[in-house]
Amino acid sequence: MKNVFPFLFALMLFACGPANDKQNPGNDTAAVENITADTVVYSYNTVNRKETNATIKDTGFLYHATITYPVISTTGVLADSINKALRAGLFNNKPTAEAFADSFVVRPTDMGNYPAMNSWFYNAHADVLINTPKLFVVRFDIGSYTGGAHGSAVTVYYNFDKTGKQLTWNEVIEAGKKDTLVKISEAALRKAKEIPATQSWNQAGFFIDSSHLPLPAAFGFDKTGLLMTYNQYEVAPYASGIMSYTIPYSQLEGVIKKEWMP
């Protein structure tokens, strides 16, 4: 059985709108967008693969994979870090998108051609959010189904400084301001999900017994604000889905270190 589910879980720990089952399986497409930015030169490429299986008449039941990602033309330590993240985060530790997509659409011999085992898919999209001399941010949105009651989705952000180092919460929050950010984040989530201030997180269906939510594992900078994402099962049941919201930079002055603010 393919190991995509543990891969998605490991991706969330390693790193953040979920991908869905909308794709155009088939051959690869040429780079769809060519961008020259301040620090990293890249172009987007899409890899499409679809299972070849003459015994399955309904093509909707065939395994398929679609991966869209930035091809990095720049060289150096930052480019190396980005490419490493792509291999680990999007290509399931395969050397290329093509290698992973090719392996995904090969139906395991023990699966047979039964409808219950059909329609496996893997859809992944990487978007560059910020590309400046001091910061490069890319978001991975991945959705997949490899059997079972439902599929899985994950959103992950990679925030790299100019040396290729991946930034953590400890490196972006001003000293002594973590609790302040927690309160700002909770207020933004309550507003986004329309949760009354009088309702506890546990009463609202979260897994949290304490009065405060932990900061999400997935966060990323973009031009509008700080993007926050709780992935499936992180703080709430699967039915709650991926919860994403944005905190405007105007609310983060003195909380997030100045060098990471646009």
C-alpha positions in Angstrom: 0.0 0.0 0.0 1.3 3.4 -0.8 2.7 5.4 2.1 1.2 8.8 1.3 -0.7 9.3 4.6 2.3 9.0 6.9 4.2 11.1 4.4 1.6 13.9 4.8 1.7 13.6 8.6 5.5 13.8 8.5 5.4 16.8 6.2 3.2 18.7 8.6 5.7 18.0 11.4 8.6 18.9 9.2 7.5 22.2 7.9 1.2 24.2 5.3 -6.4 26.1 0.8 -6.3 22.3 0.6 -5.9 20.7 -2.7 -8.9 18.9 -4.1 -9.7 16.4 -6.8 -9.7 18.8 -9.7 -7.0 18.1 -12.2 -6.2 17.4 -15.8 -4.3 14.1 -15.8 -2.1 13.2 -18.7 1.3 14.4 -19.9 3.5 17.0 -18.3 2.9 20.6 -19.3 5.6 23.2 -20.0 6.4 25.9 -17.4 3.1 27.8 -17.1 4.6 31.0 -15.6 8.1 32.5 -15.8 9.1 34.8 -13.0 12.2 36.7 -12.3 12.3 38.0 -8.7 14.7 39.7 -6.4 16.6 36.7 -5.2 15.4 33.5 -6.8 14.6 32.8 -10.4 12.0 30.1 -11.0 9.3 29.0 -13.4 6.2 26.9 -12.6 6.0 23.4 -14.1 3.1 20.9 -13.9 3.5 17.1 -14.0 0.5 15.0 -14.8 0.3 11.2 -14.6 -2.6 8.8 -15.1 -2.7 5.1 -14.7 -2.7 2.9 -17.8 -5.1 0.0 -17.2 -7.1 -1.5 -20.0 -9.2 -3.6 -17.6 -10.8 -0.5 -16.1 -13.4 0.9 -18.4 -14.3 4.0 -16.5 -11.3 6.3 -16.6 -12.6 8.2 -13.5 -11.5 5.1 -11.5 -7.9 5.3 -12.7 -5.1 6.4 -10.3 -3.9 9.9 -11.1 -1.4 12.5 -9.9 -0.9 16.2 -10.5 2.0 18.2 -9.1 2.6 21.9 -9.8 5.8 23.3 -8.4 8.5 26.0 -9.0 11.5 24.9 -10.9 14.4 26.8 -9.4 17.0 28.2 -11.8 19.1 30.0 -9.3 22.0 28.2 -7.5 23.3 28.6 -4.0 22.4 27.7 -0.4 18.9 29.1 -0.6 18.1 27.3 -3.8 19.4 24.1 -2.3 17.1 24.5 0.7 14.1 25.1 -1.6 14.9 22.1 -3.7 15.3 19.9 -0.6 11.9 21.1 0.7 10.3 20.2 -2.7 11.8 16.7 -2.7 10.7 16.0 0.9 7.5 17.9 0.9 6.0 17.4 -2.6 7.8 14.5 -4.1 7.5 12.1 -1.2 11.4 11.9 -1.0 11.7 11.0 -4.6 14.4 12.8 -6.6 11.8 14.4 -9.0 8.1 15.1 -9.4 8.1 12.8 -12.4 9.6 10.0 -10.4 7.0 10.3 -7.6 4.0 10.7 -10.0 5.2 7.7 -12.0 5.3 5.5 -8.9 2.0 6.8 -7.5 -0.1 5.7 -10.6 1.2 2.1 -10.5 -1.5 0.1 -8.9 -0.2 -2.3 -6.3 -0.7 -5.9 -7.4 -2.6 -6.9 -4.3 -5.2 -4.2 -5.0 -6.7 -5.8 -8.1 -9.1 -3.8 -10.2 -12.0 -3.5 -7.7 -14.0 -0.3 -7.7 -13.5 0.1 -3.9 -9.7 0.4 -4.6 -10.1 2.8 -7.5 -9.9 6.6 -7.8 -6.7 7.1 -5.8 -5.3 10.6 -6.4 -2.5 12.9 -5.4 -2.8 16.6 -6.1 0.0 18.9 -5.0 0.5 22.6 -5.6 3.4 24.8 -4.5 3.0 28.6 -4.6 5.7 31.1 -4.0 4.3 33.8 -1.6 7.3 36.0 -1.0 10.6 36.3 -2.9 12.7 39.2 -1.5 16.4 39.6 -0.7 15.7 38.6 3.0 12.9 36.1 2.7 11.6 33.4 0.5 8.2 31.8 1.4 6.5 28.9 -0.4 3.2 27.2 0.5 2.5 23.5 -0.3 -1.2 22.5 -0.6 -1.6 18.7 -0.9 -4.6 16.5 -1.2 -4.6 12.8 -1.6 -6.7 9.6 -1.4 -5.2 6.1 -1.1 -8.2 4.2 0.2 -10.2 4.3 3.4 -13.1 6.3 4.5 -11.8 9.6 3.2 -8.9 11.4 1.7 -6.3 13.6 3.4 -5.2 17.2 2.9 -2.4 19.3 4.4 -1.1 22.9 4.0 2.5 23.6 4.9 4.6 26.8 4.7 8.4 27.0 4.3 9.8 30.4 5.4 13.5 30.6 4.4 16.0 33.4 5.1 18.6 34.4 2.6 21.0 31.6 4.0 18.4 28.9 3.3 17.5 28.5 7.0 13.9 27.5 7.7 12.5 29.9 10.2 10.6 28.7 13.3 8.3 30.5 15.7 11.2 31.1 18.1 13.1 33.0 15.3 10.2 35.3 14.2 8.5 36.2 17.5 9.9 39.1 19.6 11.3 38.0 23.0 8.5 37.7 25.5 5.7 38.2 23.0 4.5 34.6 22.4 1.6 34.9 24.7 0.6 38.1 23.0 0.7 36.4 19.6 -1.4 33.5 21.0 -4.2 36.0 22.0 -4.0 37.8 18.6 -4.2 34.4 16.8 -7.1 33.2 18.9 -9.1 36.4 18.2 -8.4 36.1 14.5 -9.5 32.4 14.4 -12.7 33.2 16.4 -13.5 35.9 13.9 -12.8 33.7 10.9 -14.9 30.7 12.3 -17.5 32.9 14.0 -16.9 31.4 17.4 -18.3 33.6 20.2 -15.8 34.9 22.8 -18.0 33.4 25.5 -17.6 29.8 24.1 -14.6 27.8 25.2 -12.5 26.0 22.6 -13.7 22.7 23.9 -17.3 23.7 23.7 -16.6 24.8 20.1 -15.5 21.3 19.2 -11.8 21.6 19.6 -9.5 19.0 21.3 -8.3 21.7 23.7 -9.1 21.5 27.4 -7.1 24.6 28.3 -8.2 28.2 27.8 -5.7 28.9 25.0 -4.9 27.3 21.7 -1.3 26.5 20.8 0.0 28.4 17.9 -0.4 26.4 14.6 2.5 24.4 13.4 2.0 25.8 9.9 2.6 29.6 9.4 3.8 31.7 6.6 4.4 35.3 5.5 2.8 36.8 2.5 2.1 40.3 1.3 -1.2 40.7 3.2 -0.2 39.4 6.6 0.8 36.3 8.6 -0.9 33.2 7.3 -2.0 30.7 10.0 -3.1 27.2 9.4 -4.3 24.4 11.6 -4.2 21.1 9.7 -6.6 18.2 10.0 -6.6 16.6 13.5 -4.1 19.2 14.9 -6.6 20.8 17.2 -10.0 19.6 16.0 -11.7 16.6 14.4 -11.3 15.7 10.7 -14.8 17.2 10.0 -13.5 20.6 10.9 -11.2 20.5 7.9 -8.1 22.7 7.4 -8.6 26.0 9.3 -6.7 28.9 7.7 -6.8 32.6 8.5 -4.7 35.7 8.2 -3.5 38.2 10.8 -2.8 41.6 9.3 0.7 43.0 9.8 -0.8 46.1 11.5 -1.7 43.8 14.5 1.8 42.4 14.7 4.0 45.4 15.2 6.2 44.7 18.2 5.2 41.1 18.2 6.9 39.8 15.1 10.5 40.8 14.6 11.0 43.7 12.3 13.3 41.9 9.9 10.5 39.6 8.9 7.9 42.2 8.4 7.4 43.4 4.8 
